[in-house]
Amino acid sequence: MIRLSYMNDTIISTRQKCILNLISRGNGLLRSQIQEELEKIDKISKVTLIRDLNILLKNQLIKTKGNARSTLYLPYTQNPILRYFDLEVYFQQDPDKRSVVAKHFDFSIFSSLNHLITPIELKELKDKSRSFTKQTEKLSSDILKRELERFVIELSWKSSKIEGNTYSLLETEALIKEQKEAKGKSKEETVMILNHKSAFDQILNNKKDFTNLTVFKINQLHNFLVKDMNISTGIRKNAVGITGTVYRPLDNQHQIREAVDRLIKIINNLASPFEKALIAHFMIPYIQPYADGNKRLGRMLTNAIFLAYDLYPLSYRSVDEDDFKKALILMYEQKSIYHIKRIFIEQIHFAHENYFK
């Protein structure tokens, strides 16, 4: 079992999680500022706050800078996009009531896209991972066909469900295996499922195409995912909004293209396929380069990179949809990938436990 370098949620109270969220949102807060913010919710004594802060310090969840009354409390992590937030506490407030929220794309994020997976985590991921080619070559042709079909069904179902698709797993199986459309479903839902299958078939049959990314290759993959869905293709020219958040992506096509180009350059220059895939996984939704289908594209591009480097693809079958959506919204509003990374590593483990054995 991969040991995840994440906080044990049982060691701190709800109030301490709230304090941690406050500190994670800023570039350093005085104790008086923390108390002021907390008292908007509930009264807290100076003694209680000091005790809570000391617990967080002891567990290396925060750190200090300065001394005496000028002591600042800061997130413990060196990389700002790895800051911890408690999702339950964070989403207790509606989007318009959440304070200190990023409302626009921040180009400074590119300087943080490095060392997102620790050396220990990388070693454990490498030790856990098996060669997709060697593992599938061990299987007979009929078993491999069934395993690939099962994987594609579960990927198409869950990835579509995250987008609000109401097809059940059994209905998805009937659609992919028997071309049987489910009753009461829209044409768009049916096409979305089938497009996932087509996109996965494309990357599976052209694995090496994605060892080096280009705008053209990403555009082509997006085209497969949105085919016949009345969604425009190519880098978008108009503004888009995202449900459940005040964050608004870039609305200038030249800036969007610049962001995509910078992303591709960073991914291509990285050595670790795990970091390449992780960054593609969250940066495509953050940039939102297309009119629609960006989250689907992020998930499928993750799999394209994994297969290009002979690693297992991810089905996301065990992902909780709300957890996934909240993790992305937290990334949009706070530029924290803590929970995205958690889900990502959990799914790598899940893939090796459940497929192509």
BAGUTI-426574 format. One record per residue: x, y, z of N, C-alpha, C in turn; residue in one letter. Coordinates in steps of 0.001 Angstrom, whole numbers, padded with zeros to 6 digits, always signed. Example, Ala and Ser with C-alpha at 12.3 -4.5 7.8 and 13.67 -1.06 7.14 Angstrom:
REM BAGUTI-426574
+013190-005690+007800+012300-004500+007800+013200-003300+007800a+012850-002250+007080+013670-001060+007140+012900+000030+007870s
REM end
This chain:
REM BAGUTI-426574
+000855-001200+000000+000000+000000+000000+000885+001242+000000m+000613+002180-000894+001390+003413-000946+001124+004241+000293i+002161+004694+000950+002002+005579+002104+001851+007000+001581r+000727+007597+001831+000472+008945+001355+001013+009957+002345l+001699+010968+001828+002261+012008+002696+001213+013068+002990s+000124+012650+003649-000964+013562+003921-001277+013612+005397y-001937+014678+005774-002282+014888+007165-003281+013846+007642m-003085+013378+008847-004056+012502+009485-005168+013375+010069n-006340+013322+009453-007431+014222+009835-007908+014019+011275d-007549+012899+011890-008053+012628+013232-007273+013373+014310t-006159+013994+013970-005310+014562+015018-005681+015992+015369i-006528+016634+014597-006892+018010+014912-008406+018177+014900i-008860+019166+015646-010300+019410+015785-010823+020230+014610s-012153+020354+014545-012768+021163+013488-012305+022615+013585t-012207+023134+014806-011744+024513+014973-010300+024669+014479r-009467+023692+014788-008076+023749+014330-007981+023640+012814q-008875+022873+012207-008927+022807+010744-009310+024164+010167k-010223+024850+010835-010631+026180+010415-009450+027147+010496c-008683+027064+011586-007491+027909+011746-006488+027603+010633i-006306+026322+010368-005372+025913+009307-005817+026440+007948l-007110+026391+007674-007627+026943+006418-007355+028445+006318n-007558+029168+007418-007296+030613+007427-005832+030904+007110l-004938+030176+007766-003503+030398+007557-003099+030014+006138i-003691+028951+005601-003346+028491+004254-003776+029470+003173s-004770+030318+003477-005267+031266+002474-004352+032461+002286r-003497+032748+003264-002730+033985+003203-001235+033779+003096g-000516+034897+003141+000942+034882+003077+001556+035125+004452n+000785+034838+005471+001246+035054+006836+000250+035882+007612g-000209+035360+008747-001190+036073+009571-000669+036208+011002l-000940+037359+011605-000660+037542+013026-001717+036789+013832l-001383+036471+015097-002354+035787+015939-003622+036628+016110r-003455+037929+016231-004616+038812+016393-005516+038783+015161s-004903+038648+013978-005689+038581+012746-006452+037261+012666q-005804+036185+013096-006472+034878+013110-007668+034915+014055i-007472+035491+015246-008556+035564+016225-009706+036415+015695q-009378+037497+015034-010409+038379+014465-011263+037632+013450e-010616+036840+012599-011357+036085+011587-012203+034977+012222e-011627+034307+013215-012355+033220+013879-013591+033722+014594l-013507+034901+015176-014631+035426+015948-015798+035876+015078e-015594+035889+013784-016725+036119+012889-017643+034901+012883k-017068+033758+013300-017818+032506+013345-018245+032175+014766i-017271+032250+015698-017551+031902+017088-016478+032518+017984d-016819+032753+019242-015867+033323+020186-014766+032321+020505k-013549+032829+020658-012426+031985+021033-011492+032806+021920i-011048+032233+023013-010159+032958+023920-008726+032939+023393s-007947+033884+023876-006535+033959+023499-005802+032675+023891k-006086+032176+025078-005422+030957+025574-005746+029763+024679v-007018+029626+024303-007438+028514+023441-006774+028603+022079t-006708+029811+021514-006088+030000+020209-004603+029644+020267l-003917+030088+021314-002491+029768+021453-002298+028253+021517i-003152+027579+022286-003050+026126+022390-003277+025465+021031r-004281+025926+020285-004549+025368+018955-003372+025598+018011d-002820+026788+018036-001682+027094+017163-000488+026220+017516l-000269+025977+018785+000849+025129+019205+000670+023686+018739n-000573+023206+018736-000852+021852+018231-000536+021769+016738i-000935+022793+016009-000660+022815+014564+000835+022917+014296l+001536+023678+015112+002994+023798+014979+003671+022468+015290l+003235+021819+016361+003826+020550+016771+003675+019497+015686k+002557+019512+014987+002298+018529+013935+002823+018971+012573n+003596+020052+012567+004236+020562+011336+003215+020830+010229q+002088+021409+010638+001064+021814+009683+001154+023301+009383l+001787+024049+010280+002069+025468+010060+003471+025758+010581i+003970+026948+010276+005266+027393+010791+005166+028873+011145k+006190+029398+011813+006172+030804+012218+007354+031559+011622t+007174+032855+011567+008234+033763+011117+008165+035004+012005k+009312+035443+012526+009327+036583+013444+009152+036103+014874g+008941+037041+015788+008767+036664+017184+007882+037673+017909n+007513+037278+019150+006652+038099+019999+005370+038489+019258a+004971+039757+019380+003705+040188+018774+003757+040238+017251r+004957+040247+016689+005087+040317+015227+005190+038931+014592s+004967+037879+015388+005041+036514+014852+003959+036291+013800t+004396+035824+012647+003475+035479+011573+003326+033964+011512l+002106+033510+011273+001835+032087+011102+001608+031824+009620y+002351+030841+009098+002326+030555+007664+002100+029069+007408l+001680+028707+006172+001579+027286+005822+002959+026630+005922p+002996+025365+006301+004270+024683+006504+004987+024398+005191y+004244+024062+004155+004853+023648+002904+005593+024784+002210t+006678+024435+001527+007456+025422+000779+006731+025819-000510q+006066+024850-001132+005377+025112-002393+003940+025551-002097n+003563+026753-002476+002225+027264-002121+001072+026435-002660p+001252+025718-003760+000114+024970-004301-000077+023610-003622i+000784+023305-002643+000617+022082-001867+000031+022360-000481l-000440+023582-000243-001025+023935+001055-002248+023074+001362r-002386+022705+002642-003525+021900+003073-004740+022770+003377y-005907+022323+002919-007203+022886+003308-008117+021730+003667f-008929+021919+004678-009949+020937+004987-011166+021219+004113d-011561+020257+003292-012640+020479+002332-013984+020726+003017l-014267+019959+004058-015563+020110+004730-015713+021510+005313e-014673+021994+005968-014707+023341+006546-014781+024390+005442v-013989+024211+004395-013920+025205+003319-015272+025380+002635y-015977+024283+002403-017229+024355+001646-018464+024532+002519f-018255+024893+003785-019399+025246+004633-020023+026568+004188q-019234+027381+003509-019736+028666+003007-020052+028574+001522q-021085+029288+001084-021439+029346-000326-020363+030099-001104d-020270+029867-002420-019217+030489-003229-019068+031991-003037p-020172+032723-003019-020104+034175-002940-019741+034686-001545d-019784+033806-000556-019483+034223+000809-018077+033837+001246k-017386+033022+000430-016028+032627+000788-015084+033807+000580r-014289+034100+001595-013382+035252+001520-011995+034830+001055s-011209+035791+000638-009834+035584+000154-009826+034475-000895v-010571+034691-001945-010707+033720-003026-010146+034304-004319v-009334+033516-005033-008814+033959-006325-009940+033915-007358a-010149+035029-008031-011241+035098-009007-010753+035015-010448k-009429+035054-010638-008900+035065-011995-007680+034157-012107h-007377+033754-013316-006206+032916-013578-004947+033648-013142f-004038+032909-012521-002802+033492-012001-001606+032859-012706d-000936+033644-013556+000213+033123-014312+001383+032739-013402f+001393+033226-012169+002490+032886-011266+002485+031405-010895s+001380+030704-011170+001307+029287-010829+002372+028473-011561i+002797+028940-012732+003777+028175-013507+005106+028015-012761f+005436+028988-011921+006684+028901-011161+006608+027863-010044s+005387+027373-009744+005206+026389-008673+005054+024967-009193s+005102+024792-010505+004871+023465-011084+006154+022640-011101l+006674+022390-009915+007882+021567-009798+007911+020920-008416n+008520+019751-008345+008666+019010-007086+007320+018854-006366h+006295+018517-007125+004958+018354-006547+004780+016987-005898l+005609+016043-006275+005593+014712-005670+006935+014515-004986i+006911+014194-003720+008145+014089-002956+008971+012892-003424t+010284+012895-003159+011123+011742-003522+010614+010425-002939p+010118+010464-001700+009581+009244-001081+008343+008766-001835i+007456+009720-002165+006246+009363-002907+006599+008807-004283e+007567+009427-004950+007974+008950-006276+008529+007534-006207l+009336+007272-005211+009900+005927-005057+008798+004905-004838k+007841+005245-003994+006746+004322-003712+005867+004104-004941e+005663+005169-005724+004875+005031-006948+005603+004148-007964l+006907+004329-008079+007699+003499-008999+007701+002048-008549k+007845+001830-007243+007842+000464-006710+006493-000210-006906d+005434+000581-006788+004082+000044-006928+003731-000234-008384k+004207+000597-009278+003777+000543-010676+004361-000658-011412s+003533-001219-012293+003969-002309-013157+003929-001848-014600r+004692-002489-015442+004691-002185-016866+003349-002593-017462s+002674-001645-018076+001383-001955-018705+001578-002973-019825f+002640-002805-020619+002894-003716-021742+003186-005121-021258t+004103-005258-020305+004467-006593-019815+003293-007279-019136k+002509-006487-018389+001382-007078-017681+000306-007551-018648q+000007-006762-019665-001040-007148-020617-000581-008269-021543t+000738-008364-021784+001254-009449-022626+001113-010808-021951e+000995-010815-020624+000822-012071-019891-000582-012641-020058k-001520-011779-020446-002916-012192-020546-003216-012795-021902l-004091-013776-021933-004540-014323-023210-005328-013258-023955s-005465-013410-025245-006118-012377-026058-007568-012142-025633s-008283-013216-025265-009687-013035-024883-009817-012364-023519d-008913-012717-022590-008948-012073-021272-008542-010609-021390i-007519-010320-022196-007095-008929-022393-008226-008107-022995l-008930-008675-023947-010046-007961-024573-011109-007622-023527k-011430-008604-022667-012444-008370-021639-011969-007337-020612r-010681-007401-020249-010153-006458-019269-010139-005032-019812e-009728-004878-021057-009740-003553-021677-011164-003023-021782l-012081-003906-022136-013482-003507-022253-014025-003077-020897e-013710-003846-019854-014153-003490-018498-013579-002154-018063r-012297-001968-018339-011655-000707-017962-012329+000469-018678f-012536+000345-019981-013123+001434-020768-014543+001738-020295v-015295+000716-019963-016663+000908-019465-016632+001714-018172i-015759+001324-017258-015716+001987-015955-015159+003402-016057e-014168+003614-016913-013653+004957-017150-014725+005845-017778l-015376+005352-018813-016391+006143-019523-017557+006493-018606s-017950+005525-017782-019052+005754-016847-018686+006795-015795w-017572+006599-015096-017261+007495-013986-016853+008885-014470k-016054+008976-015515-015653+010286-016017-016871+011073-016481s-017810+010392-017106-019048+011051-017541-019924+011416-016348s-019972+010538-015347-020780+010810-014161-020285+012058-013435k-018980+012251-013396-018412+013459-012787-018956+014705-013483i-019266+014575-014771-019798+015702-015545-021318+015807-015469e-021940+014983-014636-023388+015058-014474-024175+014075-015314g-023480+013187-016027-024145+012183-016851-024890+011190-015959n-026128+010820-016346-026958+009972-015489-026966+008501-015906t-026167+008123-016871-026040+006714-017220-025518+005938-016007y-026110+004781-015719-025586+003911-014673-024441+003091-015246s-023731+002392-014371-022629+001544-014832-023146+000431-015739l-024265-000176-015369-024825-001253-016192-025328-000723-017530l-025904+000474-017519-026362+001075-018783-025180+001432-019669e-024090+001856-019059-022878+002158-019819-022314+000889-020439t-022339-000194-019669-021872-001487-020187-022698-001920-021395e-024019-001788-021301-024892-002189-022408-024654-001320-023635a-024392-000043-023417-024144+000873-024534-022851+000523-025254l-021793+000283-024498-020489+000028-025115-020403-001381-025704i-020974-002365-025015-020854-003746-025485-021908-004119-026526k-023110-003537-026385-024214-003951-027257-024790-002811-028094e-024193-001607-027959-024706-000417-028639-026176-000170-028285q-026538-000508-027052-027913-000357-026586-028036+000932-025787k-028763+001911-026339-028945+003189-025658-029964+003040-024519e-029657+003663-023394-030552+003590-022240-031782+004467-022466a-032915+003987-021985-034149+004754-022118-034130+005955-021183k-034707+007046-021646-034835+008234-020814-033578+009077-020709g-032549+008718-021472-031301+009494-021451-031233+010386-022685k-030578+011524-022523-030447+012436-023660-029414+011913-024645s-029499+012398-025867-028520+012018-026885-027129+012464-026470k-027060+013610-025822-025764+014136-025384-025093+013192-024388e-025887+012610-023463-025319+011689-022482-024777+010443-023169e-025527+009944-024130-025093+008750-024861-023804+009016-025618t-023752+010145-026318-022567+010491-027105-021350+010703-026201v-021573+011306-025037-020458+011540-024108-019787+010232-023721m-020590+009220-023409-020058+007906-023049-019243+007333-024205i-019825+007327-025398-019157+006740-026558-017890+007502-026932l-017895+008810-026722-016709+009608-027025-015543+009269-026098n-015858+008938-024843-014796+008497-023942-014126+007234-024483h-014947+006305-024955-014391+005074-025518-013519+005370-026729k-014004+006234-027617-013231+006574-028825-011914+007252-028467s-011963+008154-027484-010746+008867-027078-009734+007902-026466a-010217+006971-025630-009290+006018-025019-008707+005087-026078f-009531+004624-027005-009023+003784-028095-007928+004503-028874d-008117+005794-029073-007141+006588-029820-005805+006638-029092q-005816+006898-027792-004534+006999-027082-003911+005618-026882i-004735+004593-026747-004199+003239-026589-003499+002781-027866l-004054+003132-029017-003482+002718-030305-002332+003609-030768n-002156+004745-030095-001085+005685-030491-000331+006161-029243n+000060+005195-028416+000629+005524-027104+001828+006456-027173k+002744+006193-028065+003987+006965-028111+003794+008401-028585k+002627+008697-029140+002348+010067-029585+002391+011064-028429d+002164+010567-027219+002020+011485-026097+003240+011529-025175f+004378+011006-025656+005609+011194-024885+006060+012643-024970t+005678+013299-026046+005972+014722-026219+004678+015411-026640n+004201+016332-025819+002912+016973-026092+003058+018155-027035l+002016+018381-027810+001904+019573-028651+000463+020059-028576t+000229+021287-028972-001135+021820-029002-001993+020996-029957v-001421+020605-031074-002164+019819-032064-002660+018509-031467f-001785+017795-030755-002171+016506-030168-003265+016687-029117k-003146+017728-028308-004163+017980-027279-005486+018371-027933i-005421+019194-028983-006628+019561-029726-007324+018321-030287n-006531+017411-030848-007102+016201-031443-007789+015338-030400q-007174+015224-029228-007779+014437-028158-009079+015083-027698l-009077+016397-027593-010313+017111-027231-011391+016890-028290h-011000+016879-029552-011965+016664-030635-012695+015335-030474n-011966+014288-030095-012587+012985-029884-013601+013031-028743f-013278+013777-027695-014131+013819-026505-015416+014610-026707l-015408+015556-027638-016598+016409-027807-017276+016208-029162v-016867+015207-029891-017442+014960-031218-018960+014807-031135k-019671+015471-032041-021136+015389-032149-021870+015841-030888d-021242+016746-030117-021881+017239-028903-022177+018739-028974m-022085+019301-030158-022363+020722-030356-021474+021595-029467n-020209+021183-029363-019207+021942-028606-018127+022386-029577i-017805+023668-029553-016792+024175-030475-015432+023598-030136s-014608+023407-031160-013276+022845-030980-012224+023929-031160t-011000+023615-030798-009919+024594-030876-009925+025514-029670g-008823+026221-029476-008701+027149-028345-009843+028167-028404i-010550+028319-027306-011751+029154-027300-011421+030647-027465r-012414+031366-027958-012281+032805-028180-013123+033610-027197k-014042+032931-026508-014967+033638-025625-014760+033254-024164n-015335+034066-023276-015245+033798-021839-016127+032606-021469a-015739+031894-020408-016550+030803-019886-016662+030950-018370v-017730+030398-017814-017903+030373-016366-017876+028941-015872g-017667+028770-014568-017604+027442-013977-018617+027376-012831i-019479+026387-012873-020512+026239-011841-019888+026004-010466t-020409+026720-009460-020009+026481-008079-018820+027271-007594g-018332+028215-008405-017176+029001-007996-017211+030388-008633t-016583+031353-007955-016493+032708-008503-015278+032842-009427v-014451+031813-009484-013265+031852-010353-013682+031923-011815y-013015+032802-012558-013254+032939-013980-011938+032753-014741r-011895+031785-015652-010673+031554-016421-010364+032723-017354p-009209+032666-017975-008808+033690-018945-009864+033814-020039l-010058+035054-020534-011026+035242-021612-010385+035802-022878d-009054+035901-022887-008320+036395-024045-007639+035212-024741n-007966+034995-026012-007455+033823-026718-005929+033787-026767q-005304+034949-026907-003831+034985-026970-003224+034570-025633h-003839+035011-024530-003348+034617-023210-003609+033133-022940q-004754+032634-023409-005064+031215-023246-004017+030383-023980i-003708+030781-025207-002697+030050-025984-001334+030142-025310r-001012+031300-024757+000253+031450-024040+000312+030503-022848e-000797+030403-022104-000840+029518-020937-000687+028056-021354a-001343+027666-022434-001237+026289-022922+000192+025994-023380v+000795+026930-024102+002177+026741-024569+003141+026588-023392d+002964+027408-022359+003840+027321-021181+003626+025994-020456r+002383+025553-020382+002087+024282-019747+002760+023134-020494l+002622+023119-021798+003221+022055-022609+004740+022034-022447i+005356+023187-022438+006816+023257-022284+007248+022677-020944k+006518+023027-019880+006861+022513-018549+006701+020999-018497i+005578+020497-018992+005341+019045-018963+006402+018303-019758i+006719+018788-020950+007707+018110-021798+009100+018106-021182n+009402+019097-020353+010743+019194-019756+010893+018400-018460n+009777+017915-017917+009843+017144-016678+010333+015724-016942l+011026+015154-015968+011542+013791-016118+010516+012750-015683a+009767+013040-014627+008853+012045-014071+007508+012032-014787s+007106+010872-015328+005772+010798-015951+004649+011007-014940p+004909+010705-013662+003881+010921-012639+003615+012415-012462f+004672+013217-012441+004473+014673-012325+003897+015251-013607e+004317+014726-014758+003744+015172-016028+002224+014981-016008k+001808+013776-015619+000386+013441-015633-000388+014243-014595a+000185+014408-013400-000489+015173-012354-000726+016609-012797l+000281+017222-013390+000154+018624-013816-000877+018762-014934i-000865+017839-015891-001881+017877-016949-003278+017715-016353a-003379+016866-015349-004651+016532-014703-005352+017773-014152h-004593+018696-013520-005264+019857-012916-005083+021154-013699f-004044+021242-014513-003816+022505-015216-004738+022701-016420m-005121+021630-017085-006081+021776-018190-007409+022335-017668i-007975+021800-016590-009191+022424-016040-008963+023842-015538p-007767+024123-014994-007503+025469-014476-007428+026495-015612y-006757+026138-016693-006665+027049-017846-007995+027112-018587i-008722+025974-018660-009979+025899-019418-009768+026387-020854q-008868+025759-021611-008576+026255-022967-009710+026066-023972p-010679+025211-023637-011758+024918-024584-013108+025372-024025y-014072+025490-024907-015399+025967-024503-016066+025008-023521a-015766+023719-023633-016327+022703-022744-015452+021456-022866d-015605+020541-021909-014872+019277-021970-013481+019330-021378g-013153+020380-020628-011786+020539-020118-011433+019524-019025n-012360+019254-018104-012072+018277-017047-011928+016881-017638k-012817+016548-018586-012688+015261-019280-011337+015162-019978r-010942+016240-020616-009660+016252-021320-008497+016081-020342l-008571+016736-019182-007516+016589-018187-007347+015145-017752g-008477+014461-017526-008416+013059-017121-007873+012178-018245r-008315+012434-019471-007874+011595-020578-006421+011868-020944m-005990+013120-020815-004587+013440-021098-003684+012795-020048l-004159+012713-018815-003433+011985-017775-003190+010553-018227t-004221+009900-018741-004080+008523-019197-003192+008418-020431n-003264+009391-021299-002406+009380-022489-000932+009427-022089a-000611+010254-021110+000773+010358-020633+001193+009059-019952i+000336+008516-019107+000676+007254-018439+000938+006143-019452f+000066+005987-020426+000253+004928-021423+001498+005175-022273l+001807+006433-022542+003012+006759-023318+004269+006292-022605a+004213+006264-021276+005370+005838-020481+005165+004434-019894y+004276+003660-020524+004060+002258-020179+003571+002087-018739d+002743+003008-018281+002160+002938-016949+000659+002665-017045l+000087+002181-015965-001344+001886-015944-002169+003167-016075y-003217+003143-016884-004150+004280-016939-005078+004243-015729p-005800+005341-015515-006706+005476-014372-008164+005467-014843l-009012+004728-014131-010437+004698-014488-011247+005684-013650s-010716+006097-012483-011408+006984-011542-012657+006338-010958y-012776+005001-011099-013996+004304-010692-014368+004536-009229r-013392+004574-008348-013686+004688-006924-013760+006128-006433s-013619+007094-007338-013649+008502-006946-015064+008926-006560v-015154+009666-005465-016420+010308-005113-016543+011588-005939d-017641+011716-006686-017759+012853-007616-017707+014195-006899e-018377+014308-005766-018362+015572-005026-016961+015902-004525d-016259+014891-004052-014882+015073-003585-014002+015585-004721d-014174+014985-005892-013400+015380-007061-013688+016828-007447f-014968+017192-007492-015357+018551-007874-014856+019582-006867k-014976+019250-005582-014509+020167-004537-013001+020358-004615k-012275+019285-004892-010818+019385-005014-010431+020340-006148a-011173+020297-007258-010897+021197-008377-011271+022636-008043l-012411+022829-007403-012818+024186-007032-011812+024797-006063i-011324+024000-005120-010297+024487-004195-009062+024921-004965l-008731+024181-006022-007584+024550-006845-007844+025883-007554m-009043+026047-008107-009388+027295-008787-009278+028491-007837y-009823+028337-006639-009964+029478-005731-008748+029733-004850e-007996+028674-004545-006859+028834-003628-005535+028365-004238q-005589+027850-005435-004395+027279-006098-003748+026206-005223k-004565+025444-004522-004072+024329-003722-004445+023019-004410s-003434+022194-004702-003688+020901-005343-003605+019754-004331i-003598+020082-003059-003439+019067-002010-004385+017884-002229y-005666+018164-002414-006652+017084-002533-006661+016484-003933h-006336+017263-004940-006204+016703-006287-005089+015671-006300i-003980+016014-005690-002846+015085-005618-003231+013841-004810k-003957+014027-003708-004405+012888-002914-005230+011922-003754r-006216+012449-004481-007078+011620-005326-006264+010941-006416i-005347+011685-007020-004502+011187-008100-003704+009963-007636f-003047+010063-006492-002230+008953-005991-003106+007787-005562i-004249+008078-004962-005176+007006-004595-005624+006223-005824e-005845+006911-006930-006301+006239-008149-005204+005417-008816q-003963+005821-008670-002860+004997-009169-002850+003672-008408i-002991+003762-007101-003041+002558-006273-004243+001695-006670h-005397+002313-006843-006618+001592-007202-006452+000850-008531f-005841+001503-009519-005665+000899-010839-004856-000388-010757a-003786-000375-009965-002931-001559-009860-003585-002681-009060h-004526-002322-008207-005213-003339-007421-006376-003990-008184e-006870-003332-009241-008127-003762-009837-008106-004118-011314n-007027-003823-012019-007051-004064-013472-005850-004858-013960y-006088-005602-015043-005048-006277-015824-004196-007219-014978f-004852-007992-014131-004127-008941-013294-004002-010293-013992k
REM end
